[in-house]
Amino acid sequence: MWFCFVASRDLVEYLDLRQWYPRSLYYAFNTLLIMLLIFHIYWWILIWAMIKRQLLNRGKVEGDIRSDSEEED
């Protein structure tokens, strides 16, 4: 989050945002940084839920959630 904050706020002092080219790169780069931060938060929530489920089940594997429950012919 610190890097997103610095890239959003402090970089304005060094760039001339009146021109089209630096302004478009500034917004594109910051958008990608914020998207990456959102993905990291989402992945952390998924990992935390998996760890929590394993601790509550005391390490027992219930089943693979990726596989179908139907039998293949």
JOGISUL-V789202 format. One record per residue. N is the residue number from 1. RES is the residue in one small letter. PSI is psi in radians with two decimals (999 if undefined). NEAR is the number of other ideal C-beta (glycine too) atoms within 12 Angstrom. Layout:
n=N res=RES psi=PSI near=NEAR
n=N res=RES psi=PSI near=NEAR
This chain:
n=1 res=m psi=-0.59 near=14
n=2 res=w psi=-0.74 near=11
n=3 res=f psi=-0.70 near=18
n=4 res=c psi=-0.71 near=22
n=5 res=f psi=-0.78 near=15
n=6 res=v psi=-0.72 near=15
n=7 res=a psi=-0.53 near=26
n=8 res=s psi=-0.73 near=21
n=9 res=r psi=-0.89 near=15
n=10 res=d psi=-0.40 near=15
n=11 res=l psi=-0.37 near=22
n=12 res=v psi=-0.55 near=18
n=13 res=e psi=-0.49 near=12
n=14 res=y psi=-0.34 near=12
n=15 res=l psi=2.59 near=22
n=16 res=d psi=1.67 near=14
n=17 res=l psi=0.08 near=17
n=18 res=r psi=-0.39 near=10
n=19 res=q psi=2.69 near=11
n=20 res=w psi=-0.76 near=12
n=21 res=y psi=-0.89 near=13
n=22 res=p psi=-0.56 near=17
n=23 res=r psi=-0.74 near=17
n=24 res=s psi=-0.69 near=14
n=25 res=l psi=-0.66 near=18
n=26 res=y psi=-0.86 near=26
n=27 res=y psi=-0.66 near=20
n=28 res=a psi=-0.78 near=15
n=29 res=f psi=-0.77 near=20
n=30 res=n psi=-0.62 near=26
n=31 res=t psi=-0.76 near=17
n=32 res=l psi=-0.66 near=17
n=33 res=l psi=-0.73 near=23
n=34 res=i psi=-0.66 near=20
n=35 res=m psi=-0.71 near=15
n=36 res=l psi=-0.69 near=18
n=37 res=l psi=-0.73 near=21
n=38 res=i psi=-0.73 near=16
n=39 res=f psi=-0.70 near=14
n=40 res=h psi=-0.70 near=17
n=41 res=i psi=-0.75 near=16
n=42 res=y psi=-0.78 near=14
n=43 res=w psi=-0.64 near=14
n=44 res=w psi=-0.69 near=14
n=45 res=i psi=-0.74 near=14
n=46 res=l psi=-0.76 near=15
n=47 res=i psi=-0.74 near=14
n=48 res=w psi=-0.70 near=14
n=49 res=a psi=-0.67 near=15
n=50 res=m psi=-0.76 near=17
n=51 res=i psi=-0.74 near=14
n=52 res=k psi=-0.76 near=12
n=53 res=r psi=-0.69 near=18
n=54 res=q psi=-0.67 near=15
n=55 res=l psi=-0.67 near=12
n=56 res=l psi=-0.55 near=12
n=57 res=n psi=0.02 near=13
n=58 res=r psi=0.68 near=9
n=59 res=g psi=-0.03 near=10
n=60 res=k psi=2.42 near=10
n=61 res=v psi=2.10 near=11
n=62 res=e psi=-0.64 near=13
n=63 res=g psi=2.81 near=11
n=64 res=d psi=2.09 near=8
n=65 res=i psi=-0.22 near=12
n=66 res=r psi=-0.34 near=6
n=67 res=s psi=2.74 near=10
n=68 res=d psi=2.70 near=9
n=69 res=s psi=-0.15 near=9
n=70 res=e psi=2.60 near=6
n=71 res=e psi=2.45 near=6
n=72 res=e psi=2.56 near=6
n=73 res=d psi=999 near=3
